């Protein structure tokens, strides 16, 4: 499967959602105050499940970008 943003990498549901919303991993990293590694794992590692605190930071970062996701998005 070819993916323009991930250069052929498979993306998680969250990573695909970010791509559809036009949000870069860098933008989210800055707004959520999380490491590049954490954001990358959220977008590319289908086995990664963030802690509640991390998911909360992601939600707050997305809200500051004018976006919102369901509370249970990471566990779907």
CHARMM internal coordinates of N, CA and C (Angstrom, degrees):
IC EDIT
DIST 1 N 1 CA 1.4519
DIST 1 CA 1 C 1.5220
ANGL 1 N 1 CA 1 C 108.79
DIST 1 C 2 N 1.3137
ANGL 1 CA 1 C 2 N 117.96
DIHE 1 N 1 CA 1 C 2 N 124.73
DIST 2 N 2 CA 1.4551
ANGL 1 C 2 N 2 CA 122.48
DIHE 1 CA 1 C 2 N 2 CA 179.67
DIST 2 CA 2 C 1.5187
ANGL 2 N 2 CA 2 C 109.99
DIHE 1 C 2 N 2 CA 2 C -91.43
DIST 2 C 3 N 1.3183
ANGL 2 CA 2 C 3 N 115.84
DIHE 2 N 2 CA 2 C 3 N 134.18
DIST 3 N 3 CA 1.4579
ANGL 2 C 3 N 3 CA 121.68
DIHE 2 CA 2 C 3 N 3 CA 178.88
DIST 3 CA 3 C 1.5134
ANGL 3 N 3 CA 3 C 107.99
DIHE 2 C 3 N 3 CA 3 C -132.59
DIST 3 C 4 N 1.3133
ANGL 3 CA 3 C 4 N 117.84
DIHE 3 N 3 CA 3 C 4 N 118.15
DIST 4 N 4 CA 1.4556
ANGL 3 C 4 N 4 CA 123.36
DIHE 3 CA 3 C 4 N 4 CA -176.93
DIST 4 CA 4 C 1.5217
ANGL 4 N 4 CA 4 C 111.79
DIHE 3 C 4 N 4 CA 4 C -58.71
DIST 4 C 5 N 1.3168
ANGL 4 CA 4 C 5 N 117.79
DIHE 4 N 4 CA 4 C 5 N -44.00
DIST 5 N 5 CA 1.4609
ANGL 4 C 5 N 5 CA 120.28
DIHE 4 CA 4 C 5 N 5 CA -176.09
DIST 5 CA 5 C 1.5167
ANGL 5 N 5 CA 5 C 112.04
DIHE 4 C 5 N 5 CA 5 C -74.65
DIST 5 C 6 N 1.3181
ANGL 5 CA 5 C 6 N 117.69
DIHE 5 N 5 CA 5 C 6 N -38.88
DIST 6 N 6 CA 1.4542
ANGL 5 C 6 N 6 CA 121.39
DIHE 5 CA 5 C 6 N 6 CA -176.64
DIST 6 CA 6 C 1.5226
ANGL 6 N 6 CA 6 C 113.73
DIHE 5 C 6 N 6 CA 6 C -94.95
DIST 6 C 7 N 1.3324
ANGL 6 CA 6 C 7 N 117.04
DIHE 6 N 6 CA 6 C 7 N 4.81
DIST 7 N 7 CA 1.4546
ANGL 6 C 7 N 7 CA 122.21
DIHE 6 CA 6 C 7 N 7 CA 179.92
DIST 7 CA 7 C 1.5174
ANGL 7 N 7 CA 7 C 112.46
DIHE 6 C 7 N 7 CA 7 C 50.77
DIST 7 C 8 N 1.3200
ANGL 7 CA 7 C 8 N 116.53
DIHE 7 N 7 CA 7 C 8 N 46.50
DIST 8 N 8 CA 1.4448
ANGL 7 C 8 N 8 CA 122.36
DIHE 7 CA 7 C 8 N 8 CA 174.99
DIST 8 CA 8 C 1.5129
ANGL 8 N 8 CA 8 C 114.54
DIHE 7 C 8 N 8 CA 8 C 96.35
DIST 8 C 9 N 1.3283
ANGL 8 CA 8 C 9 N 117.79
DIHE 8 N 8 CA 8 C 9 N -10.44
DIST 9 N 9 CA 1.4616
ANGL 8 C 9 N 9 CA 120.51
DIHE 8 CA 8 C 9 N 9 CA 178.75
DIST 9 CA 9 C 1.5213
ANGL 9 N 9 CA 9 C 109.30
DIHE 8 C 9 N 9 CA 9 C -72.38
DIST 9 C 10 N 1.3252
ANGL 9 CA 9 C 10 N 115.36
DIHE 9 N 9 CA 9 C 10 N 148.84
DIST 10 N 10 CA 1.4547
ANGL 9 C 10 N 10 CA 117.73
DIHE 9 CA 9 C 10 N 10 CA 172.87
DIST 10 CA 10 C 1.5165
ANGL 10 N 10 CA 10 C 107.65
DIHE 9 C 10 N 10 CA 10 C -78.28
DIST 10 C 11 N 1.2977
ANGL 10 CA 10 C 11 N 116.71
DIHE 10 N 10 CA 10 C 11 N 143.38
DIST 11 N 11 CA 1.4572
ANGL 10 C 11 N 11 CA 122.10
DIHE 10 CA 10 C 11 N 11 CA -177.53
DIST 11 CA 11 C 1.5222
ANGL 11 N 11 CA 11 C 108.79
DIHE 10 C 11 N 11 CA 11 C -110.56
DIST 11 C 12 N 1.3164
ANGL 11 CA 11 C 12 N 115.32
DIHE 11 N 11 CA 11 C 12 N 151.76
DIST 12 N 12 CA 1.4498
ANGL 11 C 12 N 12 CA 120.50
DIHE 11 CA 11 C 12 N 12 CA 173.87
DIST 12 CA 12 C 1.5217
ANGL 12 N 12 CA 12 C 108.42
DIHE 11 C 12 N 12 CA 12 C -75.58
DIST 12 C 13 N 1.2959
ANGL 12 CA 12 C 13 N 115.69
DIHE 12 N 12 CA 12 C 13 N 171.06
DIST 13 N 13 CA 1.4615
ANGL 12 C 13 N 13 CA 120.33
DIHE 12 CA 12 C 13 N 13 CA 176.05
DIST 13 CA 13 C 1.5283
ANGL 13 N 13 CA 13 C 109.83
DIHE 12 C 13 N 13 CA 13 C -56.89
DIST 13 C 14 N 1.3352
ANGL 13 CA 13 C 14 N 116.15
DIHE 13 N 13 CA 13 C 14 N -41.05
DIST 14 N 14 CA 1.4608
ANGL 13 C 14 N 14 CA 120.50
DIHE 13 CA 13 C 14 N 14 CA 178.94
DIST 14 CA 14 C 1.5249
ANGL 14 N 14 CA 14 C 111.36
DIHE 13 C 14 N 14 CA 14 C -65.99
DIST 14 C 15 N 1.3276
ANGL 14 CA 14 C 15 N 117.31
DIHE 14 N 14 CA 14 C 15 N -42.34
DIST 15 N 15 CA 1.4607
ANGL 14 C 15 N 15 CA 120.88
DIHE 14 CA 14 C 15 N 15 CA 178.33
DIST 15 CA 15 C 1.5229
ANGL 15 N 15 CA 15 C 111.80
DIHE 14 C 15 N 15 CA 15 C -61.46
DIST 15 C 16 N 1.3262
ANGL 15 CA 15 C 16 N 116.34
DIHE 15 N 15 CA 15 C 16 N -42.43
DIST 16 N 16 CA 1.4681
ANGL 15 C 16 N 16 CA 120.71
DIHE 15 CA 15 C 16 N 16 CA 177.60
DIST 16 CA 16 C 1.5258
ANGL 16 N 16 CA 16 C 110.59
DIHE 15 C 16 N 16 CA 16 C -64.14
DIST 16 C 17 N 1.3389
ANGL 16 CA 16 C 17 N 116.25
DIHE 16 N 16 CA 16 C 17 N -39.25
DIST 17 N 17 CA 1.4655
ANGL 16 C 17 N 17 CA 120.49
DIHE 16 CA 16 C 17 N 17 CA 179.34
DIST 17 CA 17 C 1.5242
ANGL 17 N 17 CA 17 C 110.09
DIHE 16 C 17 N 17 CA 17 C -63.78
DIST 17 C 18 N 1.3390
ANGL 17 CA 17 C 18 N 117.47
DIHE 17 N 17 CA 17 C 18 N -43.93
DIST 18 N 18 CA 1.4687
ANGL 17 C 18 N 18 CA 120.30
DIHE 17 CA 17 C 18 N 18 CA 177.20
DIST 18 CA 18 C 1.5193
ANGL 18 N 18 CA 18 C 110.78
DIHE 17 C 18 N 18 CA 18 C -58.29
DIST 18 C 19 N 1.3439
ANGL 18 CA 18 C 19 N 116.78
DIHE 18 N 18 CA 18 C 19 N -45.12
DIST 19 N 19 CA 1.4606
ANGL 18 C 19 N 19 CA 121.13
DIHE 18 CA 18 C 19 N 19 CA 178.81
DIST 19 CA 19 C 1.5326
ANGL 19 N 19 CA 19 C 111.02
DIHE 18 C 19 N 19 CA 19 C -58.62
DIST 19 C 20 N 1.3152
ANGL 19 CA 19 C 20 N 116.66
DIHE 19 N 19 CA 19 C 20 N -45.17
DIST 20 N 20 CA 1.4664
ANGL 19 C 20 N 20 CA 121.09
DIHE 19 CA 19 C 20 N 20 CA -179.67
DIST 20 CA 20 C 1.5254
ANGL 20 N 20 CA 20 C 111.85
DIHE 19 C 20 N 20 CA 20 C -63.78
DIST 20 C 21 N 1.3335
ANGL 20 CA 20 C 21 N 116.54
DIHE 20 N 20 CA 20 C 21 N -33.22
DIST 21 N 21 CA 1.4591
ANGL 20 C 21 N 21 CA 121.34
DIHE 20 CA 20 C 21 N 21 CA -179.29
DIST 21 CA 21 C 1.5274
ANGL 21 N 21 CA 21 C 112.48
DIHE 20 C 21 N 21 CA 21 C -83.26
DIST 21 C 22 N 1.3291
ANGL 21 CA 21 C 22 N 117.10
DIHE 21 N 21 CA 21 C 22 N -8.64
DIST 22 N 22 CA 1.4621
ANGL 21 C 22 N 22 CA 121.12
DIHE 21 CA 21 C 22 N 22 CA -179.28
DIST 22 CA 22 C 1.5267
ANGL 22 N 22 CA 22 C 113.00
DIHE 21 C 22 N 22 CA 22 C 75.13
DIST 22 C 23 N 1.3225
ANGL 22 CA 22 C 23 N 116.61
DIHE 22 N 22 CA 22 C 23 N 24.76
DIST 23 N 23 CA 1.4612
ANGL 22 C 23 N 23 CA 121.84
DIHE 22 CA 22 C 23 N 23 CA 179.95
DIST 23 CA 23 C 1.5271
ANGL 23 N 23 CA 23 C 108.44
DIHE 22 C 23 N 23 CA 23 C -98.96
DIST 23 C 24 N 1.3176
ANGL 23 CA 23 C 24 N 116.56
DIHE 23 N 23 CA 23 C 24 N 126.80
DIST 24 N 24 CA 1.4594
ANGL 23 C 24 N 24 CA 119.41
DIHE 23 CA 23 C 24 N 24 CA 178.48
DIST 24 CA 24 C 1.5260
ANGL 24 N 24 CA 24 C 109.69
DIHE 23 C 24 N 24 CA 24 C -84.47
DIST 24 C 25 N 1.3173
ANGL 24 CA 24 C 25 N 115.08
DIHE 24 N 24 CA 24 C 25 N 155.71
DIST 25 N 25 CA 1.4545
ANGL 24 C 25 N 25 CA 119.96
DIHE 24 CA 24 C 25 N 25 CA 177.11
DIST 25 CA 25 C 1.5220
ANGL 25 N 25 CA 25 C 109.77
DIHE 24 C 25 N 25 CA 25 C -61.62
DIST 25 C 26 N 1.3412
ANGL 25 CA 25 C 26 N 116.65
DIHE 25 N 25 CA 25 C 26 N -37.04
DIST 26 N 26 CA 1.4618
ANGL 25 C 26 N 26 CA 120.87
DIHE 25 CA 25 C 26 N 26 CA 179.35
DIST 26 CA 26 C 1.5300
ANGL 26 N 26 CA 26 C 111.18
DIHE 25 C 26 N 26 CA 26 C -62.09
DIST 26 C 27 N 1.3390
ANGL 26 CA 26 C 27 N 116.98
DIHE 26 N 26 CA 26 C 27 N -45.09
DIST 27 N 27 CA 1.4695
ANGL 26 C 27 N 27 CA 120.40
DIHE 26 CA 26 C 27 N 27 CA 178.81
DIST 27 CA 27 C 1.5222
ANGL 27 N 27 CA 27 C 110.72
DIHE 26 C 27 N 27 CA 27 C -59.24
DIST 27 C 28 N 1.3153
ANGL 27 CA 27 C 28 N 116.55
DIHE 27 N 27 CA 27 C 28 N -44.59
DIST 28 N 28 CA 1.4629
ANGL 27 C 28 N 28 CA 120.29
DIHE 27 CA 27 C 28 N 28 CA -179.32
DIST 28 CA 28 C 1.5269
ANGL 28 N 28 CA 28 C 110.84
DIHE 27 C 28 N 28 CA 28 C -67.25
DIST 28 C 29 N 1.3220
ANGL 28 CA 28 C 29 N 116.42
DIHE 28 N 28 CA 28 C 29 N -39.38
DIST 29 N 29 CA 1.4658
ANGL 28 C 29 N 29 CA 121.08
DIHE 28 CA 28 C 29 N 29 CA 177.72
DIST 29 CA 29 C 1.5341
ANGL 29 N 29 CA 29 C 110.25
DIHE 28 C 29 N 29 CA 29 C -56.56
DIST 29 C 30 N 1.3233
ANGL 29 CA 29 C 30 N 116.19
DIHE 29 N 29 CA 29 C 30 N -44.45
DIST 30 N 30 CA 1.4545
ANGL 29 C 30 N 30 CA 121.13
DIHE 29 CA 29 C 30 N 30 CA -179.11
DIST 30 CA 30 C 1.5291
ANGL 30 N 30 CA 30 C 112.06
DIHE 29 C 30 N 30 CA 30 C -68.77
DIST 30 C 31 N 1.3103
ANGL 30 CA 30 C 31 N 117.20
DIHE 30 N 30 CA 30 C 31 N -46.00
DIST 31 N 31 CA 1.4705
ANGL 30 C 31 N 31 CA 121.58
DIHE 30 CA 30 C 31 N 31 CA -176.20
DIST 31 CA 31 C 1.5163
ANGL 31 N 31 CA 31 C 112.80
DIHE 30 C 31 N 31 CA 31 C -72.65
DIST 31 C 32 N 1.3308
ANGL 31 CA 31 C 32 N 117.50
DIHE 31 N 31 CA 31 C 32 N -33.10
DIST 32 N 32 CA 1.4653
ANGL 31 C 32 N 32 CA 120.94
DIHE 31 CA 31 C 32 N 32 CA -177.85
DIST 32 CA 32 C 1.5326
ANGL 32 N 32 CA 32 C 112.00
DIHE 31 C 32 N 32 CA 32 C -90.16
DIST 32 C 33 N 1.3334
ANGL 32 CA 32 C 33 N 115.85
DIHE 32 N 32 CA 32 C 33 N -9.65
DIST 33 N 33 CA 1.4625
ANGL 32 C 33 N 33 CA 121.26
DIHE 32 CA 32 C 33 N 33 CA -179.04
DIST 33 CA 33 C 1.5365
ANGL 33 N 33 CA 33 C 110.88
DIHE 32 C 33 N 33 CA 33 C 56.90
DIST 33 C 34 N 1.3364
ANGL 33 CA 33 C 34 N 114.71
DIHE 33 N 33 CA 33 C 34 N 48.39
DIST 34 N 34 CA 1.4590
ANGL 33 C 34 N 34 CA 122.40
DIHE 33 CA 33 C 34 N 34 CA 177.89
DIST 34 CA 34 C 1.5229
ANGL 34 N 34 CA 34 C 108.76
DIHE 33 C 34 N 34 CA 34 C -122.77
DIST 34 C 35 N 1.3228
ANGL 34 CA 34 C 35 N 116.36
DIHE 34 N 34 CA 34 C 35 N 162.94
DIST 35 N 35 CA 1.4618
ANGL 34 C 35 N 35 CA 120.61
DIHE 34 CA 34 C 35 N 35 CA -178.56
DIST 35 CA 35 C 1.5287
ANGL 35 N 35 CA 35 C 111.38
DIHE 34 C 35 N 35 CA 35 C -73.89
DIST 35 C 36 N 1.3080
ANGL 35 CA 35 C 36 N 114.60
DIHE 35 N 35 CA 35 C 36 N 158.14
DIST 36 N 36 CA 1.4705
ANGL 35 C 36 N 36 CA 121.27
DIHE 35 CA 35 C 36 N 36 CA 176.72
DIST 36 CA 36 C 1.5254
ANGL 36 N 36 CA 36 C 109.52
DIHE 35 C 36 N 36 CA 36 C -60.23
DIST 36 C 37 N 1.3317
ANGL 36 CA 36 C 37 N 116.95
DIHE 36 N 36 CA 36 C 37 N -38.77
DIST 37 N 37 CA 1.4662
ANGL 36 C 37 N 37 CA 121.18
DIHE 36 CA 36 C 37 N 37 CA -179.40
DIST 37 CA 37 C 1.5267
ANGL 37 N 37 CA 37 C 111.33
DIHE 36 C 37 N 37 CA 37 C -62.21
DIST 37 C 38 N 1.3271
ANGL 37 CA 37 C 38 N 116.84
DIHE 37 N 37 CA 37 C 38 N -42.75
DIST 38 N 38 CA 1.4686
ANGL 37 C 38 N 38 CA 120.39
DIHE 37 CA 37 C 38 N 38 CA 179.92
DIST 38 CA 38 C 1.5236
ANGL 38 N 38 CA 38 C 111.00
DIHE 37 C 38 N 38 CA 38 C -63.44
DIST 38 C 39 N 1.3137
ANGL 38 CA 38 C 39 N 116.76
DIHE 38 N 38 CA 38 C 39 N -46.34
DIST 39 N 39 CA 1.4706
ANGL 38 C 39 N 39 CA 120.52
DIHE 38 CA 38 C 39 N 39 CA 179.83
DIST 39 CA 39 C 1.5230
ANGL 39 N 39 CA 39 C 110.01
DIHE 38 C 39 N 39 CA 39 C -62.99
DIST 39 C 40 N 1.3265
ANGL 39 CA 39 C 40 N 116.70
DIHE 39 N 39 CA 39 C 40 N -41.66
DIST 40 N 40 CA 1.4596
ANGL 39 C 40 N 40 CA 120.61
DIHE 39 CA 39 C 40 N 40 CA 178.96
DIST 40 CA 40 C 1.5252
ANGL 40 N 40 CA 40 C 111.06
DIHE 39 C 40 N 40 CA 40 C -62.29
DIST 40 C 41 N 1.3128
ANGL 40 CA 40 C 41 N 117.37
DIHE 40 N 40 CA 40 C 41 N -42.85
DIST 41 N 41 CA 1.4683
ANGL 40 C 41 N 41 CA 120.48
DIHE 40 CA 40 C 41 N 41 CA 178.33
DIST 41 CA 41 C 1.5286
ANGL 41 N 41 CA 41 C 110.78
DIHE 40 C 41 N 41 CA 41 C -62.35
DIST 41 C 42 N 1.3343
ANGL 41 CA 41 C 42 N 117.14
DIHE 41 N 41 CA 41 C 42 N -40.98
DIST 42 N 42 CA 1.4616
ANGL 41 C 42 N 42 CA 120.54
DIHE 41 CA 41 C 42 N 42 CA 178.18
DIST 42 CA 42 C 1.5288
ANGL 42 N 42 CA 42 C 111.42
DIHE 41 C 42 N 42 CA 42 C -60.68
DIST 42 C 43 N 1.3121
ANGL 42 CA 42 C 43 N 116.14
DIHE 42 N 42 CA 42 C 43 N -35.92
DIST 43 N 43 CA 1.4617
ANGL 42 C 43 N 43 CA 120.81
DIHE 42 CA 42 C 43 N 43 CA -174.98
DIST 43 CA 43 C 1.5307
ANGL 43 N 43 CA 43 C 114.39
DIHE 42 C 43 N 43 CA 43 C -88.13
DIST 43 C 44 N 1.3447
ANGL 43 CA 43 C 44 N 117.09
DIHE 43 N 43 CA 43 C 44 N -21.02
DIST 44 N 44 CA 1.4595
ANGL 43 C 44 N 44 CA 118.97
DIHE 43 CA 43 C 44 N 44 CA -171.68
DIST 44 CA 44 C 1.5210
ANGL 44 N 44 CA 44 C 115.99
DIHE 43 C 44 N 44 CA 44 C -126.32
DIST 44 C 45 N 1.3114
ANGL 44 CA 44 C 45 N 118.82
DIHE 44 N 44 CA 44 C 45 N -19.47
DIST 45 N 45 CA 1.4631
ANGL 44 C 45 N 45 CA 121.89
DIHE 44 CA 44 C 45 N 45 CA -175.80
DIST 45 CA 45 C 1.5249
ANGL 45 N 45 CA 45 C 109.67
DIHE 44 C 45 N 45 CA 45 C -103.08
DIST 45 C 46 N 1.3181
ANGL 45 CA 45 C 46 N 115.91
DIHE 45 N 45 CA 45 C 46 N 104.43
DIST 46 N 46 CA 1.4645
ANGL 45 C 46 N 46 CA 120.42
DIHE 45 CA 45 C 46 N 46 CA -175.64
DIST 46 CA 46 C 1.5228
ANGL 46 N 46 CA 46 C 113.31
DIHE 45 C 46 N 46 CA 46 C -69.38
DIST 46 C 47 N 1.3278
ANGL 46 CA 46 C 47 N 118.39
DIHE 46 N 46 CA 46 C 47 N -12.78
DIST 47 N 47 CA 1.4623
ANGL 46 C 47 N 47 CA 120.84
DIHE 46 CA 46 C 47 N 47 CA 178.41
DIST 47 CA 47 C 1.5272
ANGL 47 N 47 CA 47 C 112.45
DIHE 46 C 47 N 47 CA 47 C -94.79
DIST 47 C 48 N 1.3338
ANGL 47 CA 47 C 48 N 117.84
DIHE 47 N 47 CA 47 C 48 N -10.61
DIST 48 N 48 CA 1.4621
ANGL 47 C 48 N 48 CA 121.52
DIHE 47 CA 47 C 48 N 48 CA -177.22
DIST 48 CA 48 C 1.5255
ANGL 48 N 48 CA 48 C 111.22
DIHE 47 C 48 N 48 CA 48 C -75.70
DIST 48 C 49 N 1.3224
ANGL 48 CA 48 C 49 N 115.60
DIHE 48 N 48 CA 48 C 49 N 129.50
DIST 49 N 49 CA 1.4610
ANGL 48 C 49 N 49 CA 121.95
DIHE 48 CA 48 C 49 N 49 CA 175.55
DIST 49 CA 49 C 1.5208
ANGL 49 N 49 CA 49 C 107.44
DIHE 48 C 49 N 49 CA 49 C -123.75
DIST 49 C 50 N 1.3253
ANGL 49 CA 49 C 50 N 117.58
DIHE 49 N 49 CA 49 C 50 N 113.78
DIST 50 N 50 CA 1.4676
ANGL 49 C 50 N 50 CA 120.10
DIHE 49 CA 49 C 50 N 50 CA -176.26
DIST 50 CA 50 C 1.5251
ANGL 50 N 50 CA 50 C 112.33
DIHE 49 C 50 N 50 CA 50 C -70.17
DIST 50 C 51 N 1.3175
ANGL 50 CA 50 C 51 N 114.81
DIHE 50 N 50 CA 50 C 51 N 154.15
DIST 51 N 51 CA 1.4617
ANGL 50 C 51 N 51 CA 120.69
DIHE 50 CA 50 C 51 N 51 CA 172.64
DIST 51 CA 51 C 1.5220
ANGL 51 N 51 CA 51 C 107.96
DIHE 50 C 51 N 51 CA 51 C -66.53
DIST 51 C 52 N 1.3320
ANGL 51 CA 51 C 52 N 115.31
DIHE 51 N 51 CA 51 C 52 N 161.50
DIST 52 N 52 CA 1.4602
ANGL 51 C 52 N 52 CA 119.96
DIHE 51 CA 51 C 52 N 52 CA 179.64
DIST 52 CA 52 C 1.5257
ANGL 52 N 52 CA 52 C 110.66
DIHE 51 C 52 N 52 CA 52 C -57.11
DIST 52 C 53 N 1.3282
ANGL 52 CA 52 C 53 N 116.69
DIHE 52 N 52 CA 52 C 53 N -42.45
DIST 53 N 53 CA 1.4680
ANGL 52 C 53 N 53 CA 121.08
DIHE 52 CA 52 C 53 N 53 CA -179.06
DIST 53 CA 53 C 1.5335
ANGL 53 N 53 CA 53 C 111.57
DIHE 52 C 53 N 53 CA 53 C -60.41
DIST 53 C 54 N 1.3288
ANGL 53 CA 53 C 54 N 116.16
DIHE 53 N 53 CA 53 C 54 N -41.33
DIST 54 N 54 CA 1.4667
ANGL 53 C 54 N 54 CA 120.82
DIHE 53 CA 53 C 54 N 54 CA 178.64
DIST 54 CA 54 C 1.5205
ANGL 54 N 54 CA 54 C 110.55
DIHE 53 C 54 N 54 CA 54 C -65.89
DIST 54 C 55 N 1.3287
ANGL 54 CA 54 C 55 N 117.11
DIHE 54 N 54 CA 54 C 55 N -44.50
DIST 55 N 55 CA 1.4651
ANGL 54 C 55 N 55 CA 120.94
DIHE 54 CA 54 C 55 N 55 CA 178.74
DIST 55 CA 55 C 1.5227
ANGL 55 N 55 CA 55 C 110.66
DIHE 54 C 55 N 55 CA 55 C -61.44
DIST 55 C 56 N 1.3296
ANGL 55 CA 55 C 56 N 116.32
DIHE 55 N 55 CA 55 C 56 N -37.40
DIST 56 N 56 CA 1.4590
ANGL 55 C 56 N 56 CA 120.80
DIHE 55 CA 55 C 56 N 56 CA 178.43
DIST 56 CA 56 C 1.5304
ANGL 56 N 56 CA 56 C 110.61
DIHE 55 C 56 N 56 CA 56 C -65.10
DIST 56 C 57 N 1.3298
ANGL 56 CA 56 C 57 N 117.34
DIHE 56 N 56 CA 56 C 57 N -41.78
DIST 57 N 57 CA 1.4696
ANGL 56 C 57 N 57 CA 120.71
DIHE 56 CA 56 C 57 N 57 CA 177.74
DIST 57 CA 57 C 1.5258
ANGL 57 N 57 CA 57 C 110.91
DIHE 56 C 57 N 57 CA 57 C -63.73
DIST 57 C 58 N 1.3367
ANGL 57 CA 57 C 58 N 115.78
DIHE 57 N 57 CA 57 C 58 N -38.35
DIST 58 N 58 CA 1.4684
ANGL 57 C 58 N 58 CA 119.99
DIHE 57 CA 57 C 58 N 58 CA 178.00
DIST 58 CA 58 C 1.5315
ANGL 58 N 58 CA 58 C 109.77
DIHE 57 C 58 N 58 CA 58 C -62.82
DIST 58 C 59 N 1.3293
ANGL 58 CA 58 C 59 N 116.51
DIHE 58 N 58 CA 58 C 59 N -47.61
DIST 59 N 59 CA 1.4734
ANGL 58 C 59 N 59 CA 120.31
DIHE 58 CA 58 C 59 N 59 CA 179.30
DIST 59 CA 59 C 1.5268
ANGL 59 N 59 CA 59 C 110.83
DIHE 58 C 59 N 59 CA 59 C -58.82
DIST 59 C 60 N 1.3308
ANGL 59 CA 59 C 60 N 117.29
DIHE 59 N 59 CA 59 C 60 N -44.44
DIST 60 N 60 CA 1.4653
ANGL 59 C 60 N 60 CA 120.63
DIHE 59 CA 59 C 60 N 60 CA -179.99
DIST 60 CA 60 C 1.5241
ANGL 60 N 60 CA 60 C 111.28
DIHE 59 C 60 N 60 CA 60 C -65.69
DIST 60 C 61 N 1.3302
ANGL 60 CA 60 C 61 N 116.67
DIHE 60 N 60 CA 60 C 61 N -39.81
DIST 61 N 61 CA 1.4625
ANGL 60 C 61 N 61 CA 119.91
DIHE 60 CA 60 C 61 N 61 CA 176.91
DIST 61 CA 61 C 1.5135
ANGL 61 N 61 CA 61 C 112.27
DIHE 60 C 61 N 61 CA 61 C -63.31
DIST 61 C 62 N 1.3290
ANGL 61 CA 61 C 62 N 116.20
DIHE 61 N 61 CA 61 C 62 N -41.76
DIST 62 N 62 CA 1.4662
ANGL 61 C 62 N 62 CA 120.21
DIHE 61 CA 61 C 62 N 62 CA 178.31
DIST 62 CA 62 C 1.5267
ANGL 62 N 62 CA 62 C 111.28
DIHE 61 C 62 N 62 CA 62 C -66.39
DIST 62 C 63 N 1.3268
ANGL 62 CA 62 C 63 N 116.54
DIHE 62 N 62 CA 62 C 63 N -37.79
DIST 63 N 63 CA 1.4664
ANGL 62 C 63 N 63 CA 119.32
DIHE 62 CA 62 C 63 N 63 CA 177.71
DIST 63 CA 63 C 1.5191
ANGL 63 N 63 CA 63 C 110.54
DIHE 62 C 63 N 63 CA 63 C -61.98
DIST 63 C 64 N 1.3318
ANGL 63 CA 63 C 64 N 117.10
DIHE 63 N 63 CA 63 C 64 N -38.61
DIST 64 N 64 CA 1.4614
ANGL 63 C 64 N 64 CA 119.56
DIHE 63 CA 63 C 64 N 64 CA 178.83
DIST 64 CA 64 C 1.5277
ANGL 64 N 64 CA 64 C 111.61
DIHE 63 C 64 N 64 CA 64 C -68.92
DIST 64 C 65 N 1.3379
ANGL 64 CA 64 C 65 N 116.85
DIHE 64 N 64 CA 64 C 65 N -18.53
DIST 65 N 65 CA 1.4679
ANGL 64 C 65 N 65 CA 121.96
DIHE 64 CA 64 C 65 N 65 CA 174.44
DIST 65 CA 65 C 1.5281
ANGL 65 N 65 CA 65 C 111.72
DIHE 64 C 65 N 65 CA 65 C -93.61
DIST 65 C 66 N 1.3351
ANGL 65 CA 65 C 66 N 116.45
DIHE 65 N 65 CA 65 C 66 N 4.12
DIST 66 N 66 CA 1.4604
ANGL 65 C 66 N 66 CA 120.73
DIHE 65 CA 65 C 66 N 66 CA 178.44
DIST 66 CA 66 C 1.5105
ANGL 66 N 66 CA 66 C 114.07
DIHE 65 C 66 N 66 CA 66 C 82.42
DIST 66 C 67 N 1.3320
ANGL 66 CA 66 C 67 N 117.36
DIHE 66 N 66 CA 66 C 67 N 18.33
DIST 67 N 67 CA 1.4645
ANGL 66 C 67 N 67 CA 121.80
DIHE 66 CA 66 C 67 N 67 CA -179.42
DIST 67 CA 67 C 1.5223
ANGL 67 N 67 CA 67 C 109.75
DIHE 66 C 67 N 67 CA 67 C -120.47
DIST 67 C 68 N 1.3217
ANGL 67 CA 67 C 68 N 116.27
DIHE 67 N 67 CA 67 C 68 N 158.78
DIST 68 N 68 CA 1.4580
ANGL 67 C 68 N 68 CA 121.46
DIHE 67 CA 67 C 68 N 68 CA 178.17
DIST 68 CA 68 C 1.5187
ANGL 68 N 68 CA 68 C 108.56
DIHE 67 C 68 N 68 CA 68 C -143.93
DIST 68 C 69 N 1.3261
ANGL 68 CA 68 C 69 N 115.77
DIHE 68 N 68 CA 68 C 69 N 144.61
DIST 69 N 69 CA 1.4631
ANGL 68 C 69 N 69 CA 121.33
DIHE 68 CA 68 C 69 N 69 CA 177.02
DIST 69 CA 69 C 1.5147
ANGL 69 N 69 CA 69 C 108.47
DIHE 68 C 69 N 69 CA 69 C -127.29
DIST 69 C 70 N 1.3291
ANGL 69 CA 69 C 70 N 118.15
DIHE 69 N 69 CA 69 C 70 N 156.43
DIST 70 N 70 CA 1.4659
ANGL 69 C 70 N 70 CA 120.38
DIHE 69 CA 69 C 70 N 70 CA 177.71
DIST 70 CA 70 C 1.5220
ANGL 70 N 70 CA 70 C 111.12
DIHE 69 C 70 N 70 CA 70 C -60.34
DIST 70 C 71 N 1.3216
ANGL 70 CA 70 C 71 N 117.29
DIHE 70 N 70 CA 70 C 71 N 149.67
DIST 71 N 71 CA 1.4629
ANGL 70 C 71 N 71 CA 122.49
DIHE 70 CA 70 C 71 N 71 CA -178.82
DIST 71 CA 71 C 1.5224
ANGL 71 N 71 CA 71 C 112.62
DIHE 70 C 71 N 71 CA 71 C -58.21
DIST 71 C 72 N 1.3239
ANGL 71 CA 71 C 72 N 117.68
DIHE 71 N 71 CA 71 C 72 N -33.78
DIST 72 N 72 CA 1.4655
ANGL 71 C 72 N 72 CA 120.19
DIHE 71 CA 71 C 72 N 72 CA -176.54
DIST 72 CA 72 C 1.5253
ANGL 72 N 72 CA 72 C 113.35
DIHE 71 C 72 N 72 CA 72 C -97.60
DIST 72 C 73 N 1.3049
ANGL 72 CA 72 C 73 N 118.38
DIHE 72 N 72 CA 72 C 73 N 18.70
DIST 73 N 73 CA 1.4614
ANGL 72 C 73 N 73 CA 122.94
DIHE 72 CA 72 C 73 N 73 CA -175.48
DIST 73 CA 73 C 1.5299
ANGL 73 N 73 CA 73 C 112.21
DIHE 72 C 73 N 73 CA 73 C -54.98
DIST 73 C 74 N 1.3215
ANGL 73 CA 73 C 74 N 119.10
DIHE 73 N 73 CA 73 C 74 N -43.06
DIST 74 N 74 CA 1.4569
ANGL 73 C 74 N 74 CA 122.12
DIHE 73 CA 73 C 74 N 74 CA -174.36
DIST 74 CA 74 C 1.5091
ANGL 74 N 74 CA 74 C 112.99
DIHE 73 C 74 N 74 CA 74 C -74.75
DIST 74 C 75 N 1.3138
ANGL 74 CA 74 C 75 N 118.04
DIHE 74 N 74 CA 74 C 75 N -13.53
DIST 75 N 75 CA 1.4709
ANGL 74 C 75 N 75 CA 120.65
DIHE 74 CA 74 C 75 N 75 CA -178.68
DIST 75 CA 75 C 1.5062
ANGL 75 N 75 CA 75 C 112.27
DIHE 74 C 75 N 75 CA 75 C -109.86
DIST 75 C 76 N 1.3080
ANGL 75 CA 75 C 76 N 117.93
DIHE 75 N 75 CA 75 C 76 N 11.27
DIST 76 N 76 CA 1.4665
ANGL 75 C 76 N 76 CA 122.04
DIHE 75 CA 75 C 76 N 76 CA 179.88
DIST 76 CA 76 C 1.5115
ANGL 76 N 76 CA 76 C 110.05
DIHE 75 C 76 N 76 CA 76 C -82.15
END
COOR INIT
IC SEED 1 N 1 CA 1 C
IC BUILD
